Amino acid sequence: MGLCLALALAQAGIPVCLIEQLGDHNLLEQVPRAGTNHPATLEMFDRIGLYRRLEPRGIVAPLFHYRERRDNELIAEFDHIHLKDDTPFPYVLQCERMKIVEEAMALAKQHAPIDLRLLTTFTGFAHHADGIVARVMVPTGEEEEIGGAFLVSCEGARSIVRKEVGIKFEGFTYSDRTLNIEVAYDFRRHGYAERNYISDPDEWSNLFHWKGPPDRWRVHFPTAPDDDPEAITRPETLQARLQRFLPTGRDFDIVASNLYTVHQRVAKKFRVGRAILAGDSAHVNSPIGAMGMNSGVHDAFNLANKLVAVLRGEAAEDVLDRYERQRRHVAIQHTQAQTIRNKRLLAEKDPAVRRRNHDELARTAGDPVRAREFLLRTSLIASLREAERIR
Ligand SMILES: Cc1cc2nc3c(=O)[nH]c(=O)nc-3n(C[C@H](O)[C@H](O)[C@H](O)COP(=O)(O)OP(=O)(O)OC[C@H]3O[C@@H](n4cnc5c(N)ncnc54)[C@H](O)[C@@H]3O)c2cc1C
């Protein structure tokens, strides 16, 4: 998010200082996270010259599937081609966050007005009448102060800014963690699309394809709250779980695995004076539906437009309150509501409700008008249009 915001501001001629605790040697060593980029996000990446760098590194995926795990039954296939009149990118791009960070960082290094401070840890800040001063620890371990007109917290869910100004992070945390297993195996030979949401009353899952080499697929499974993390991530346990999911009779080539905790939270405020929250520092949600990073990028572009207008003297500072009104509305009414619903849909236990849900999905996918409306919502285009109407 920070990189997208910095690029959007710098390209409008606004000088930016980007503070990042990681350095060139470890920036790309983070755990795998986001990777599905929706059409509206691709439009934004295109605006800053990032899309053309990402497309060759990702997989263009117009289709996604809802499936029933038992018998691998296809419930509904959605095709983004229904959005051809809504976006120049009627597909998602499967391209992992690390590749986006790498390419955005390369772009940022080419932009003169971006003062890139790697290996520099943000530790706190102070407000002044007409600006802020950020406190950082530089690579030598010394403290330094950096002044600016505004401070945008793109620090992720543990935002120091959010805590320092005492903004509540309202919501809840699921008691169960999600297990992510990365496998080098071509699931398409079993009929799967590049993105699959797989419903099961006992063990729902998600299955996503990423470009290699070697190509990898990410399989998500739920775990029980009292599962022992060490026991459930042993190689033989992972193999057994994958074999239950898809019995091939041969060991899967497991590339990596990790467990993550899922939070559904939205900050009570997105702005206190000249300190502003964006991305995960403002909202976090389950990855089912691929909305976290996408909606964070949408925050960054919304905010960039408003900061440019304020800093050029073309808008009053209270336009930043509109940023909060628009993006907080999207976080609550779209990303939270939809990701909570997505998990419930996949994990539903009542057979009658499951049947009803699946019939409804099949009917929606089979009707071009309803399929388009559905895709406008899942791809977050509807959220952007709705936000535009908020004054
Ligand atoms: C398993 C998983 C799968 C996901 N899949 C998707 C998906 O398909 N699509 C989607 O849209 N979202 C997905 N998400 C969510 C997505 O990863 C996040 O929403 C997104 O990465 C948030 O971006 P951010 O820039 O706000 O924060 P982060 O990605 O957390 O970045 C924060 C940056 O700030 C730096 N930083 C933190 N603290 C400091 C400090 N004190 N000083 C200096 N630097 C600091 C960090 O090093 C990091 O570089 C997924 C999440 C998970 C866990």
Ligand as a Chemical Component Dictionary entry (heavy atoms), coordinates in Angstrom:
data_LIG
# 
_chem_comp.id                   LIG 
_chem_comp.type                 NON-POLYMER 
_chem_comp.pdbx_formal_charge   0 
_chem_comp.three_letter_code    LIG 
# 
loop_
_chem_comp_atom.comp_id 
_chem_comp_atom.atom_id 
_chem_comp_atom.alt_atom_id 
_chem_comp_atom.type_symbol 
_chem_comp_atom.charge 
_chem_comp_atom.model_Cartn_x 
_chem_comp_atom.model_Cartn_y 
_chem_comp_atom.model_Cartn_z 
_chem_comp_atom.pdbx_ordinal 
LIG C1  C1  C 0 -2.810 -15.955 3.714  1  
LIG C2  C2  C 0 -3.280 -14.613 3.240  2  
LIG C3  C3  C 0 -3.733 -14.505 1.947  3  
LIG C4  C4  C 0 -4.183 -13.264 1.500  4  
LIG N1  N1  N 0 -4.648 -13.195 0.224  5  
LIG C5  C5  C 0 -5.118 -12.025 -0.242 6  
LIG C6  C6  C 0 -5.556 -11.894 -1.607 7  
LIG O1  O1  O 0 -5.545 -12.849 -2.401 8  
LIG N2  N2  N 0 -6.000 -10.678 -2.017 9  
LIG C7  C7  C 0 -6.034 -9.614  -1.171 10 
LIG O2  O2  O 0 -6.479 -8.547  -1.617 11 
LIG N3  N3  N 0 -5.575 -9.684  0.117  12 
LIG C8  C8  C 0 -5.123 -10.851 0.604  13 
LIG N4  N4  N 0 -4.620 -10.913 1.875  14 
LIG C9  C9  C 0 -4.493 -9.684  2.702  15 
LIG C10 C10 C 0 -3.248 -8.866  2.299  16 
LIG O3  O3  O 0 -2.069 -9.623  2.388  17 
LIG C11 C11 C 0 -3.114 -7.608  3.141  18 
LIG O4  O4  O 0 -4.374 -6.959  3.192  19 
LIG C12 C12 C 0 -2.074 -6.641  2.544  20 
LIG O5  O5  O 0 -0.796 -7.243  2.466  21 
LIG C13 C13 C 0 -2.005 -5.374  3.405  22 
LIG O6  O6  O 0 -1.062 -4.479  2.852  23 
LIG P1  P1  P 0 -0.469 -3.295  3.723  24 
LIG O7  O7  O 0 0.528  -2.641  2.822  25 
LIG O8  O8  O 0 -1.560 -2.510  4.314  26 
LIG O9  O9  O 0 0.279  -3.979  4.936  27 
LIG P2  P2  P 0 1.498  -5.037  4.874  28 
LIG O10 O10 O 0 1.397  -5.868  3.621  29 
LIG O11 O11 O 0 1.455  -5.711  6.187  30 
LIG O12 O12 O 0 2.782  -4.124  4.727  31 
LIG C14 C14 C 0 3.244  -3.338  5.789  32 
LIG C15 C15 C 0 4.667  -2.898  5.483  33 
LIG O13 O13 O 0 5.084  -1.997  6.512  34 
LIG C16 C16 C 0 6.334  -2.400  7.035  35 
LIG N5  N5  N 0 6.372  -1.997  8.454  36 
LIG C17 C17 C 0 5.574  -2.443  9.451  37 
LIG N6  N6  N 0 5.873  -1.831  10.611 38 
LIG C18 C18 C 0 6.885  -0.967  10.338 39 
LIG C19 C19 C 0 7.621  -0.044  11.124 40 
LIG N7  N7  N 0 7.376  0.133   12.431 41 
LIG N8  N8  N 0 8.598  0.682   10.524 42 
LIG C20 C20 C 0 8.852  0.541   9.190  43 
LIG N9  N9  N 0 8.184  -0.327  8.398  44 
LIG C21 C21 C 0 7.198  -1.063  8.963  45 
LIG C22 C22 C 0 6.379  -3.912  6.828  46 
LIG O14 O14 O 0 7.720  -4.396  6.798  47 
LIG C23 C23 C 0 5.657  -4.059  5.483  48 
LIG O15 O15 O 0 6.544  -3.923  4.392  49 
LIG C24 C24 C 0 -4.166 -12.130 2.376  50 
LIG C25 C25 C 0 -3.696 -12.250 3.681  51 
LIG C26 C26 C 0 -3.270 -13.484 4.123  52 
LIG C27 C27 C 0 -2.784 -13.621 5.545  53 
# 
loop_
_chem_comp_bond.comp_id 
_chem_comp_bond.atom_id_1 
_chem_comp_bond.atom_id_2 
_chem_comp_bond.value_order 
_chem_comp_bond.pdbx_ordinal 
LIG C1  C2  SING 1  
LIG C2  C3  SING 2  
LIG C2  C26 DOUB 3  
LIG C3  C4  DOUB 4  
LIG C4  N1  SING 5  
LIG C4  C24 SING 6  
LIG N1  C5  DOUB 7  
LIG C5  C6  SING 8  
LIG C5  C8  SING 9  
LIG C6  O1  DOUB 10 
LIG C6  N2  SING 11 
LIG N2  C7  SING 12 
LIG C7  O2  DOUB 13 
LIG C7  N3  SING 14 
LIG N3  C8  DOUB 15 
LIG C8  N4  SING 16 
LIG N4  C9  SING 17 
LIG N4  C24 SING 18 
LIG C9  C10 SING 19 
LIG C10 O3  SING 20 
LIG C10 C11 SING 21 
LIG C11 O4  SING 22 
LIG C11 C12 SING 23 
LIG C12 O5  SING 24 
LIG C12 C13 SING 25 
LIG C13 O6  SING 26 
LIG O6  P1  SING 27 
LIG P1  O7  DOUB 28 
LIG P1  O8  SING 29 
LIG P1  O9  SING 30 
LIG O9  P2  SING 31 
LIG P2  O10 DOUB 32 
LIG P2  O11 SING 33 
LIG P2  O12 SING 34 
LIG O12 C14 SING 35 
LIG C14 C15 SING 36 
LIG C15 O13 SING 37 
LIG C15 C23 SING 38 
LIG O13 C16 SING 39 
LIG C16 N5  SING 40 
LIG C16 C22 SING 41 
LIG N5  C17 SING 42 
LIG N5  C21 SING 43 
LIG C17 N6  DOUB 44 
LIG N6  C18 SING 45 
LIG C18 C19 SING 46 
LIG C18 C21 DOUB 47 
LIG C19 N7  SING 48 
LIG C19 N8  DOUB 49 
LIG N8  C20 SING 50 
LIG C20 N9  DOUB 51 
LIG N9  C21 SING 52 
LIG C22 O14 SING 53 
LIG C22 C23 SING 54 
LIG C23 O15 SING 55 
LIG C24 C25 DOUB 56 
LIG C25 C26 SING 57 
LIG C26 C27 SING 58 
# 
